[in-house]
């Protein structure tokens, strides 16, 4: 489970990360990232699991898997990182190890893009 202090909950945070950040698409997820030094408290991670993924039970299943995977990558993030993970329909069939691999790849790509943008 992803600790509450690292969860993104405000719609404004989601919107700013998606609108002003960079993104990296993977087969089952899309990773949006940006750096925000104005908001203290460590990295924040938000999930977007749309109805296109499946019914409510299936979406909750995907959300639980993604929260578990996100917790595993927390040590790799800086306190300024804001991450939104958007699940694609294929994430329903993906196992946790595949999702973690895709998340790590997506984070690596977004960090590279943020460094280039500096």
N, C-alpha and C positions, 0 to 999 in steps of 0.2 A: 504494500500500500504506500502511496505517495504521501509523506507527511503534510499536514495542513499548511504549514508555513511556506511550503514550496509550490502550493497550488495557485494558479491564476484564476481569479473569480470575477473580477470586474469586467464588464463588457468593453469598457474603454481600453483596458490593457490588451484584450484580444484584438480589438480593432486596430490599435496602434502597431501592434506586432505584425499583423497581417499587412496593413497598409504601408508602413514605413520600413519594414524589415526586408530581409532577403529570404528566398525560398529554395528548397531543393526537393524535387519530386523523386519518389521511389516507387516501385511497383505497387505497394500496398498502403503507403502513407505519403503525406507531403509535410515537410518540416519547414516551418516559418520561424525565423530567428531575428532578434535585434538586441542591441545593447542599450540599456537604460540605466544610467548612473544616478538619476533623480530619485528613484524609488529604492530605499535600502531593504535589506532583509533576505539577501541571498537570491539564487536563481529562482525564477518562477516558470512553471510549466502548465500549459492549458491544453485541454483536449477538445476536439470537435469531431463528433461522430454523428453524421447526418442520417436521415431516414433511408438514404440510398444504400446504406450498409446492410440494413435488414430491419426486422421488427424490434420492438422495445427490448425483448429478452436478448436478442442477438447483439443489439447495440450496447447493452450493459455488459455483456460478455467481452466484447471488444474493448470497452472502456477499462474494465478490470485488468485485462492483459496489458493494455498500453500504460496504465498507471504502474503496474509491476515493472515493466520494461524501463519506464522513465526513472523509476527509483534507482535502477542499476547504473544509470548514466549521470546521476547527480554529482558524484565526485569529479567528473570531467568538466563540469561547468563552472564559470566564474560567477561571482555574486551579481554582476550586472546583466547576465543573460536572461532574456525573456524568450521562451520557446512555446510555440503552438504546434501541436501535432494533429493534423487532420487525417482521419481514417478514410481510406478509399474502400469501395465494395470488396476488393480482394482481401482486405484485412480480416474479414470474417473467417476465411479458410486458413489464414496464416498461423503458424505456431509461434509461440513466444520467442524462440531463438531467432527465427527469421525476422520478426518485428524488431528485436533488439539490434540485429545486424543492420537492418535498414535504417533504424534510428541513428546508430553510430555513424553510418555512412552519410546520412543527411546532415547530421551535426557537423561532421568534418567539412562537408561541402559548404554549408552556410558560414562556418567560421572562415574558410578560405575566401568566400565572397565578401565577407565583412572586412577582412584585412585588405583586400584589393580596393575596396571602396574608400578606404581611409585616405 
